[in-house]
Amino acid sequence: MSAEAASAQLLYIVTAIIGLGVISQVLADRFQVPSVLFLIGAGIIFGPVGLHLLNPSAFGDALSSIVGLSVAIIVFEGAFHLKVNKLREAPSAQIRLVTIGALISLLGTATVIRFALDQPWDLSLLIGSLLVATGPTVITPILSVVPVRDRVAAALETEGIANDVTAAILAVVMFEVLVLTGSSAFHVGEFFASFVRRLGTGMLVGILVAGIIWYILRHLDLSPGNAPQNSRLLVLVGALTAYAAADIVARESGIAAVATAGILLGNADLPYEEKIEEFKGDITLVVLSFVFITLAALLKPKDLFALGIGGAIVVFVVMFVIRPLIVFISTSGGRFTRDEKLFMSFVGPRGIIPASVATLFAFRIRNSADVIPNAEHAATVLIGTVFLVIVVTVVLEGGFARFIAEYLNVIPMRVLIIGGGKVGRSLAARLEDRGENVVLIEQDETIVQTAREEGYTVHDGDGTDTEVLRSSGAGNAKIVVAATGDDDVNLLVAQLAESKFDVETIIARANNPDNVDAFEDLGVRTISSSLATAWAIDNVIERPALSNWMTELGRSGDVQEIEITAESLVGRTIDELDAELPNGVLIALVGRDGETQVPNKGFTLQKGDHVTFLGRKESVRETISMCQS
């Protein structure tokens, strides 16, 4: 093929890949599923296996470098969004996921490959090290359409970024120490020395590059007219420079470098940070499309089918034994609910790092036939096993992530509480116990630290600042509660929540009872601290049994209100509904057209009625689930 024809073919392939990537992103947004599914599907359908319209081999030897730089941008993007305050939301679980969890994944996966596929330990450990990675390339698209609780998202995102770095370095060290030496002996000292050298090199280069970029952006004049654009380009160049420089010093340490640089710069309060994030997000979508479509086009079904029943066993054990074991061990003793742990267990798809590195190693193994016994077979097993796990986990766990989340009921309503004092934390405790996704906003460092030590999700900032509210999730909050000790602050928060974010329910605490009328004139539901205290004392005096029981709400008892929206409940009488309710729950009140009453047995429910259930905690929640379904 002439140089001109080859150039035209490359232009056509790149254009087609970008076009398919954009279409995949649009379809993913339309159907609310991770874009990875459509990207892999596009690569298979239009690649050599399908319509043969895309042939990645046209890139020649440059493909490996292109994929490497693309992965660097993707990892940098994920690391840039990993904020320190998010890392504090589930620190112990995150640390265990990327240490104990990574070790269990490596050894568990290697063991099942060793016996299910009858492979030598060196190759089994190599594949096991690659499959440690989940990665931001697959986790981020899932979390963008499955708005789980912040602590769950933080744990999965941290695991993805950290284990991408771990897997990349582990794999190259395992490849060199165990495979290229042609020995199955495990040289522990050599292995750890090589691992630490690569990780250390990457971190040092990342710190150096991040420091240079931070200094330039904070202290040098970048031409005021084009400063935002120059900042975006400088950060992008910095990411690529960190990757290339680290990789030159120590092969496969580039991922550690971009991850380190991304985390440092993402938490460095850079000027034009919002513009930088938007730009990097667009670039990441392009390279994400390129990498997934290209690698999917390289996939050969015969490599997958050659594994036989052993391959199916490997996938099953990785998904349903090793992954749940990792999650439940790593999240033990924390604030994660059983359903949240199950969701994390069923959402651990593998992504770009295993695919790209496995492809690179397969080439190297085939070219090292004089050193590696049965090189062709080893390369086929490597590619087949890694891609089989990727395809199955992405399709099943990525494609059904939202359905899994809805089935397990781990997509909570977001509640923002401004004020992390005793009132705010007490309210947060009750709401979280009922399964709500509560975020506290507080600017007092002592209170922030106390709330975080108690396990709450806390954003450090001024609740009257629009950007702080937005970054805390006010844009998709169902409820905003202004619970500070300052009425002026509470009033301003209520106004911002209504005017800027159109929040459905806004509740404010009035510390001075004289301010209640001013709050309610704005349409804000208001709770007077002094009146609430008086009501509580009156209940203790006049209704001691009820007062004691109400104090125990969230422990043994519960009161919940739902709106009748299900057609199956419309037209039913209270007597008919009561006959189907679990033991230990009563229908206490029904609200209609602004009026609330204790209904009689013949009361007929209508759409829009608000029904209040009272009873034992488990019975009330079972009732709510039954009525909602």
C-alpha positions in Angstrom: 0.0 0.0 0.0 1.4 3.4 -0.9 2.1 6.0 1.7 -0.8 8.2 0.4 -3.3 5.3 0.6 -2.1 4.4 4.1 -2.5 8.0 5.2 -6.1 8.1 3.7 -6.9 4.8 5.5 -5.7 6.1 8.8 -7.7 9.3 8.4 -10.8 7.2 7.6 -10.3 4.9 10.6 -9.7 7.8 13.1 -12.7 9.7 11.9 -14.9 6.6 12.1 -13.7 5.7 15.6 -14.4 9.3 16.9 -17.8 9.3 15.1 -18.8 5.9 16.6 -17.5 7.1 20.0 -19.8 10.2 19.9 -22.8 8.1 18.9 -22.0 5.6 21.7 -22.0 8.5 24.2 -25.3 9.8 23.0 -26.9 6.4 23.2 -25.5 5.8 26.7 -27.0 9.1 27.9 -30.3 8.3 26.2 -30.6 4.8 27.7 -28.8 5.6 31.0 -26.3 2.8 30.8 -22.5 3.0 30.8 -21.0 4.1 27.5 -18.5 1.3 27.7 -21.1 -1.1 26.5 -21.8 0.7 23.3 -18.0 1.4 22.7 -17.1 -2.3 22.9 -20.1 -3.2 20.8 -19.1 -0.7 18.1 -15.5 -2.1 18.1 -16.7 -5.7 17.7 -19.4 -4.9 15.1 -17.3 -2.7 12.9 -13.9 -4.4 13.5 -12.3 -7.3 11.6 -14.6 -9.8 13.4 -17.8 -8.0 12.2 -18.2 -5.7 9.2 -14.4 -5.3 8.8 -14.7 -1.5 8.4 -12.1 -0.8 11.1 -8.8 -2.5 11.2 -6.5 -1.3 14.1 -3.5 -3.0 12.6 -3.3 0.0 10.2 -1.7 1.9 13.1 1.2 -0.6 13.1 3.7 -0.3 15.9 2.4 3.1 16.9 -0.8 1.6 18.4 0.9 0.7 21.7 2.1 4.3 22.2 -1.2 5.8 21.2 -3.1 3.5 23.6 -0.5 4.3 26.4 -1.0 8.1 26.0 -4.7 7.7 25.9 -4.7 5.7 29.1 -2.6 8.3 30.7 -5.2 11.0 29.9 -8.0 8.8 31.2 -6.2 8.0 34.5 -5.2 11.7 35.0 -8.8 12.7 34.5 -10.1 10.3 37.1 -7.3 11.2 39.5 -8.0 14.9 39.0 -11.6 14.4 40.2 -10.6 12.5 43.3 -10.8 15.2 46.0 -9.3 14.8 49.4 -12.6 15.4 51.1 -14.0 12.5 49.2 -11.1 10.3 50.2 -12.1 11.0 53.8 -15.6 9.7 53.4 -14.7 6.0 53.7 -10.9 6.0 54.4 -10.5 2.7 56.1 -12.6 0.9 53.4 -10.6 2.5 50.6 -7.3 1.6 52.1 -8.3 -2.0 52.5 -9.7 -2.2 49.0 -6.4 -1.1 47.5 -4.2 -3.2 49.8 -5.8 -6.3 51.2 -8.4 -6.3 48.4 -5.7 -6.0 45.7 -3.7 -8.9 47.3 -6.8 -11.1 47.5 -7.7 -10.4 43.9 -4.1 -11.2 42.7 -3.8 -14.4 44.6 -7.4 -15.6 44.2 -7.5 -14.9 40.5 -4.1 -16.5 39.9 -5.1 -19.6 41.9 -8.3 -20.2 39.9 -6.5 -19.7 36.6 -3.8 -22.1 37.7 -6.2 -24.9 38.3 -9.2 -24.1 36.1 -7.1 -23.5 33.0 -4.1 -25.7 34.1 -1.6 -22.9 33.5 1.8 -22.5 35.2 2.1 -20.2 38.2 4.1 -17.6 36.3 1.4 -17.0 33.7 -1.4 -17.3 36.2 0.2 -14.6 38.4 0.7 -12.4 35.4 -2.9 -12.6 34.5 -4.0 -12.2 38.1 -2.0 -9.0 38.4 -3.6 -7.5 35.4 -7.1 -8.4 36.6 -6.6 -6.5 39.9 -7.6 -3.3 38.1 -11.2 -2.1 37.9 -10.3 1.4 36.7 -11.9 4.8 36.2 -12.6 4.1 32.6 -15.4 1.7 33.5 -16.3 2.9 37.0 -16.8 6.6 36.1 -19.4 5.9 33.3 -21.3 3.6 35.7 -21.4 6.2 38.5 -22.4 8.9 36.1 -25.8 7.1 35.5 -26.1 5.4 38.9 -26.1 8.2 41.6 -25.2 6.0 44.6 -24.3 7.3 48.1 -21.2 9.4 48.2 -19.2 7.0 50.3 -19.9 4.1 47.9 -18.9 6.3 44.9 -15.7 7.4 46.7 -14.7 3.9 47.6 -15.2 2.6 44.0 -13.5 5.6 42.4 -10.5 5.4 44.7 -10.2 1.7 44.2 -10.4 2.1 40.4 -7.6 4.7 40.2 -5.3 3.2 42.8 -5.7 -0.4 41.4 -5.1 0.8 37.9 -1.7 2.0 39.0 -1.1 -1.1 41.1 -2.1 -3.5 38.3 0.0 -1.8 35.7 3.1 -1.9 37.8 2.4 -5.4 39.2 1.9 -6.8 35.7 5.1 -5.4 34.2 7.2 -6.5 37.2 5.6 -10.0 37.1 6.2 -10.1 33.4 9.9 -9.3 33.7 10.7 -11.2 36.9 8.6 -14.4 36.3 8.2 -14.7 32.5 11.1 -13.1 30.8 13.5 -14.8 33.1 12.1 -18.1 31.9 11.9 -19.2 35.5 9.0 -20.2 37.6 10.9 -19.4 40.8 9.5 -16.5 42.7 12.2 -14.1 43.6 10.6 -12.1 46.4 13.4 -9.6 46.9 13.8 -8.9 43.1 10.0 -8.6 42.7 9.5 -6.0 45.5 12.6 -4.0 44.6 11.3 -3.7 41.0 7.8 -2.8 42.2 8.9 -0.1 44.6 11.3 1.3 42.1 8.6 1.8 39.5 6.0 3.1 42.0 8.6 5.5 43.6 9.7 6.7 40.2 6.2 7.4 39.1 5.3 9.2 42.3 8.4 11.4 42.2 7.9 12.4 38.6 4.2 13.1 39.3 5.0 15.3 42.3 7.7 17.2 40.3 5.4 17.8 37.3 2.4 18.8 39.5 4.6 21.3 41.4 5.9 22.9 38.2 2.4 23.3 36.7 1.0 24.6 40.0 3.8 27.2 40.2 3.2 28.4 36.6 -0.6 28.6 37.0 -0.4 30.4 40.4 2.5 32.7 39.9 3.1 33.4 36.2 1.1 35.6 33.9 -0.4 33.3 31.2 -1.7 36.2 29.1 -4.9 37.4 30.8 -7.0 37.3 27.6 -6.3 33.6 27.0 -5.5 32.4 30.5 -8.3 29.8 30.8 -7.3 28.2 27.5 -3.6 28.3 28.3 -4.3 26.7 31.7 -6.2 23.9 30.1 -3.5 23.2 27.6 -0.8 23.4 30.2 -2.5 20.8 32.4 -3.0 18.5 29.5 0.7 18.8 28.4 1.7 18.2 32.0 -0.2 15.0 32.2 1.4 13.7 29.0 4.8 14.8 30.1 4.5 13.1 33.4 3.6 9.8 31.7 6.3 10.0 29.1 9.1 11.1 31.5 8.3 8.5 34.1 8.1 5.7 31.5 11.5 6.7 30.1 13.1 6.4 33.5 11.3 3.2 34.5 9.0 1.3 32.1 5.4 1.2 33.1 5.8 3.8 35.9 4.0 6.4 33.8 0.5 5.4 35.2 1.7 6.1 38.7 3.1 9.5 37.6 -0.2 10.7 36.0 -2.2 9.4 38.9 0.0 11.3 41.4 0.0 14.5 39.3 -3.8 14.3 38.8 -4.6 13.9 42.6 -2.2 16.7 43.5 -3.4 19.2 40.9 -7.1 18.3 41.5 -6.7 19.3 45.1 -4.4 22.3 44.6 -7.1 25.0 44.1 -6.0 25.9 40.6 -7.2 29.0 38.8 -9.9 28.3 36.2 -10.3 24.8 37.7 -13.9 24.5 36.4 -12.8 25.2 32.8 -9.9 22.8 33.1 -12.3 20.0 34.3 -14.7 20.7 31.4 -11.9 20.6 28.8 -10.3 17.4 30.2 -13.7 15.8 30.3 -14.2 16.3 26.6 -10.7 15.1 25.8 -11.2 12.0 27.9 -14.5 11.1 26.1 -12.6 11.2 22.8 -9.6 9.1 24.0 -11.9 6.7 25.9 -13.9 6.1 22.7 -10.7 5.5 20.7 -9.2 3.1 23.2 -12.2 0.9 23.8 -13.3 0.7 20.2 -9.8 0.0 19.0 -9.1 -2.7 21.6 -12.6 -4.3 21.0 -11.8 -4.4 17.3 -8.6 -6.4 18.1 -10.7 -9.0 20.0 -10.7 -12.4 18.4 -13.6 -14.7 19.4 -11.4 -17.8 18.9 -9.2 -16.6 21.8 -12.2 -16.6 24.1 -13.7 -19.9 23.0 -10.3 -21.6 23.2 -10.5 -21.4 27.0 -13.5 -23.7 27.1 -15.3 -24.4 30.4 -12.2 -23.4 32.3 -12.7 -19.8 31.1 -16.3 -19.8 32.3 -15.2 -21.0 35.7 -12.5 -18.2 35.9 -15.1 -15.6 35.1 -17.7 -17.0 37.6 -15.2 -17.2 40.5 -13.8 -13.7 39.8 -17.3 -12.2 39.7 -19.2 -14.1 42.3 -16.5 -15.4 44.8 -13.4 -13.2 44.8 -15.1 -9.8 44.3 -17.7 -10.2 47.1 -15.0 -11.6 49.4 -12.9 -8.5 48.7 -15.7 -6.1 49.3 -17.1 -7.6 52.5 -13.6 -7.9 54.0 -12.7 -4.3 53.0 -15.9 -2.7 54.2 -16.3 -4.6 57.5 -16.9 -2.4 60.5 -17.8 0.7 58.5 -21.0 2.5 57.8 -21.8 0.6 54.6 -25.1 -1.2 54.6 -25.5 -4.8 53.5 -27.1 -3.7 50.2 -24.3 -1.2 49.5 -21.8 -4.0 50.0 -23.8 -6.2 47.6 -23.9 -3.4 45.0 -20.1 -3.0 45.3 -19.7 -6.7 45.0 -21.6 -6.9 41.8 -20.0 -3.8 40.2 -16.3 -4.5 39.6 -15.9 -4.5 35.8 -12.4 -4.6 34.4 -11.3 -1.9 31.9 -8.6 -0.3 29.8 -5.4 -1.1 31.8 -5.9 -5.0 31.7 -6.9 -4.8 28.0 -4.1 -2.5 26.8 -1.3 -4.1 28.8 -2.4 -7.6 28.0 -2.4 -6.8 24.3 1.1 -5.3 24.6 2.4 -8.4 26.6 0.9 -10.8 24.1 3.0 -9.1 21.4 6.1 -9.4 23.6 5.5 -13.0 24.5 5.2 -14.0 20.8 8.4 -12.2 20.1 10.2 -14.0 22.9 9.5 -17.5 21.8 13.2 -18.4 22.3 12.9 -17.5 26.1 9.3 -18.4 26.9 8.1 -22.0 26.5 4.9 -22.4 24.4 4.9 -18.7 23.7 2.0 -18.8 21.3 -0.2 -20.7 23.7 0.7 -18.5 26.6 -0.1 -15.3 24.6 -3.5 -16.8 23.5 -4.4 -17.7 27.1 -3.3 -14.3 28.3 -5.4 -12.4 25.8 -8.3 -14.8 26.0 -8.6 -14.8 29.8 -8.2 -11.0 30.2 -10.6 -10.1 27.4 -13.2 -12.7 28.5 -13.3 -11.3 32.0 -13.4 -7.7 30.6 -16.3 -8.4 28.2 -18.4 -10.4 30.6 -17.9 -8.0 33.6 -18.5 -4.9 31.5 -21.6 -6.3 29.8 -23.2 -7.8 32.9 -22.0 -5.5 35.7 -21.8 -2.4 33.6 -25.0 -2.9 31.6 -27.1 -4.0 34.6 -25.5 -1.6 37.2 -28.5 0.7 37.4 -30.9 -2.3 37.6 -28.8 -3.8 40.4 -28.8 -0.5 42.2 -32.5 -0.1 41.9 -33.2 -3.7 43.0 -30.9 -3.2 46.1 -32.4 0.2 46.7 -29.0 1.9 46.9 -29.9 5.0 44.9 -30.9 7.3 47.8 -32.6 10.6 47.8 -29.9 13.3 48.4 -30.4 15.4 51.5 -28.2 18.5 52.1 -27.9 19.7 55.7 -26.2 23.0 56.1 -24.7 23.0 59.6 -22.8 20.1 61.1 -23.4 20.9 64.7 -25.3 18.7 67.1 -28.7 19.4 65.5 -27.4 18.7 62.0 -25.6 15.5 63.0 -28.5 14.2 65.0 -30.8 14.7 62.0 -28.2 13.2 59.6 -28.0 10.1 61.9 -31.8 9.5 61.7 -32.0 10.1 58.0 -29.0 7.9 57.2 -30.5 5.1 59.3 -33.5 5.2 57.0 -31.3 4.9 53.9 -31.1 8.5 52.8 -27.9 10.0 51.2 -27.1 12.8 53.6 -24.4 15.4 53.0 -23.4 17.9 55.7 -22.0 21.3 54.8 -19.9 23.0 57.5 -17.1 25.5 57.5 -15.9 25.2 61.2 -12.8 22.9 61.0 -13.3 21.5 64.4 -16.9 20.5 63.6 -15.9 19.1 60.2 -13.3 16.9 61.8 -15.8 15.7 64.5 -18.5 14.9 61.9 -16.0 13.0 59.7 -14.7 11.0 62.7 -18.3 10.0 63.3 -18.6 8.7 59.8 -20.7 11.4 58.1 -20.1 12.8 54.6 -19.0 16.4 55.1 -18.2 19.1 52.6 -16.0 21.8 54.1 -17.3 25.2 53.0 -19.7 28.1 53.4 -23.3 26.9 52.9 -24.3 30.4 51.7 -21.9 30.1 48.7 -23.6 28.9 45.5 -20.5 27.0 44.3 -20.2 25.2 47.6 -23.9 24.2 47.4 -23.5 23.1 43.8 -20.3 21.0 44.4 -22.1 19.4 47.4 -24.9 18.1 45.1 -27.6 20.8 45.5 -28.4 20.4 41.8 -30.0 17.0 42.4 -31.0 17.3 46.0 -34.6 16.5 46.9 -34.3 18.2 50.4 -32.2 21.0 51.8 -32.2 21.7 55.5 -30.7 24.9 56.9 -29.8 23.9 60.4 -27.2 26.4 61.6 -27.4 28.5 64.7 -27.6 31.7 62.7 -31.1 32.6 61.3 -29.6 35.0 58.7 -27.5 32.1 57.3 -30.5 29.8 57.3 -32.7 32.3 55.5 -30.0 32.9 52.8 -29.5 29.2 52.3 -33.3 28.7 51.9 -33.4 31.5 49.3 -30.5 30.1 47.4 -31.9 26.5 47.4 -35.2 27.8 46.0 -34.0 30.4 43.5 -30.8 28.7 42.2 -31.5 25.0 42.5 -35.3 24.6 42.6 -35.1 22.1 45.4 -38.4 20.3 46.1 -38.4 20.6 49.9 -36.7 23.3 51.9 -36.7 23.3 55.7 -35.1 25.9 57.9 -34.3 26.1 61.6 -35.5 29.3 63.2 -33.4 29.9 66.4 -35.4 33.1 67.2 -39.2 32.4 67.2 -39.8 36.0 66.1 -38.2 35.1 62.7 -40.6 32.3 61.9 -43.1 34.6 60.1 -40.3 36.0 57.9 -39.2 32.5 56.9 -42.7 31.3 56.2 -43.5 34.4 54.1 -40.9 33.1 51.7 -42.7 29.7 51.5 -40.0 28.0 53.6 -41.1 25.3 56.0 -39.7 26.4 59.3 -39.0 24.7 62.6 -38.7 27.0 65.6 -36.0 25.7 68.0 -37.8 27.0 71.1 -41.2 25.8 70.1 -39.8 22.4 69.2 -38.3 22.1 72.6 -41.5 23.2 74.2 -43.4 20.5 72.2 -40.9 17.9 73.3 -41.3 18.8 77.0 -45.1 18.8 76.6 -45.0 15.3 75.1 -42.9 14.0 78.0 -45.5 15.5 80.5 -48.7 14.6 78.7 -47.8 11.6 76.5 -44.8 9.9 78.1 -45.2 6.5 76.4 -45.5 8.1 73.0 -42.6 10.5 73.7 -40.4 7.6 74.8 -41.4 5.6 71.7 -40.8 8.6 69.4 -37.3 9.1 71.0 -36.5 5.5 69.9 -37.4 6.1 66.3 -34.8 4.6 64.0 -33.9 2.0 66.6 -37.1 0.0 67.1 -39.9 2.1 65.6 -40.5 4.2 62.6 -43.0 6.6 61.1 -43.0 7.1 57.3 -45.2 8.9 54.8 -45.6 8.1 51.1 -47.6 9.5 48.3 -50.0 7.2 46.5 -48.8 7.0 42.9 -49.2 3.3 42.1 -52.3 2.5 40.2 -52.6 -0.8 42.2 -53.4 1.3 45.4 -55.8 3.7 43.8 -59.4 2.8 44.6 -58.5 0.5 47.5 -60.1 1.0 50.9 -58.1 1.3 54.1 -59.6 -2.0 55.2 -58.4 -3.7 52.0 -54.9 -2.2 52.3 -54.7 -2.9 56.1 -55.4 -6.6 55.5 -52.2 -6.9 53.3 -49.8 -5.0 55.6 -47.2 -6.8 57.6 -47.7 -7.4 61.3 -46.6 -4.5 63.5 -47.6 -1.6 61.3 -50.7 0.7 61.3 -52.1 3.3 58.9 -52.0 6.4 61.1 -53.0 9.3 58.9 -54.1 10.1 55.4 -53.6 13.6 53.9 -55.7 14.9 50.9 -56.0 18.4 49.5 -54.1 19.9 52.4 -56.2 18.3 55.1 -55.1 15.4 57.3 -57.3 12.9 59.0 -57.4 9.5 60.8 -59.2 7.4 58.2 -62.0 4.9 58.8 -62.0 1.4 57.3 -64.1 2.5 54.3 -61.9 5.4 53.3 -61.0 5.0 49.6 -57.5 6.0 48.5 -57.0 8.3 45.6 -53.9 9.2 43.5 -51.9 11.9 45.3 -53.0 10.9 48.8 -50.3 11.0 51.5 -50.5 7.9 53.8 -48.5 7.8 57.1 -47.5 4.4 58.4 -46.5 3.8 62.0 -45.0 0.7 63.6 -42.0 -1.4 64.0 -39.0 -0.3 62.0 -38.7 -3.4 59.8 -42.5 -3.7 59.3 -42.8 0.0 58.2 -39.9 -0.4 55.7 -41.4 -3.6 54.3 -44.7 -1.7 53.9 -43.1 1.2 52.1 -41.3 -1.2 49.7 -44.6 -3.1 49.1 -46.5 0.1 48.3 -43.7 1.6 46.1 -43.4 -1.6 44.0 
